[in-house]
């Protein structure tokens, strides 16, 4: 477990450096009062999109401002493993709903809900207690948490969050998945409307049913780019 979290820390430093490096070499870009994964929501009528790739998946999302405190982000992802292990195939579609709740001390925080439906075909995308070789369907109707961001420079912000995406595996057998996930990342605006994104999500997966006997370390590494209109 120590080696797992140490590796997560090293990965965090590495991708954070990747995201911040272009900022050091360029003139300051205009500050955007929006975060793709933090607490700053899009203004009403604004839109943005992003794509990230890493381990164990790739994801695409499009964000739309609802009002001054809320936005919505439909998204899709392709899974090709679990954590740092590659293997298997899964497809997911879902939505992120954010509502900004507080701003102070340099931080902006929002509550977030992320319902998602996922189809797992085989391999590492399955939970450890599931029968191997059969496709499965998982639904996360009660995924919730809190996310926040803080502006470090005019064009660099750090993001952090904690989420508990309660998931139910519906086929081929009933399994409950309760991940507890901490998020850490950096967003670096390199030009007007263009942002580099780097994120590490780490924690633990607890599997049931019953007393949740099965556990796995959770790790998700992502880097990508976002565009805001």
Secondary structure as GFF3:
##gff-version 3
##sequence-region A 1 229
A	DSSP	alpha_helix	2	25	.	.	.	ID=ss1
A	DSSP	beta_strand	47	55	.	.	.	ID=ss2
A	DSSP	beta_strand	57	65	.	.	.	ID=ss3
A	DSSP	beta_strand	70	82	.	.	.	ID=ss4
A	DSSP	beta_strand	85	104	.	.	.	ID=ss5
A	DSSP	beta_strand	107	113	.	.	.	ID=ss6
A	DSSP	beta_strand	116	122	.	.	.	ID=ss7
A	DSSP	three_ten_helix	123	125	.	.	.	ID=ss8
A	DSSP	beta_strand	136	153	.	.	.	ID=ss9
A	DSSP	beta_strand	156	171	.	.	.	ID=ss10
A	DSSP	beta_strand	175	191	.	.	.	ID=ss11
A	DSSP	beta_strand	194	207	.	.	.	ID=ss12
A	DSSP	beta_strand	214	228	.	.	.	ID=ss13
###
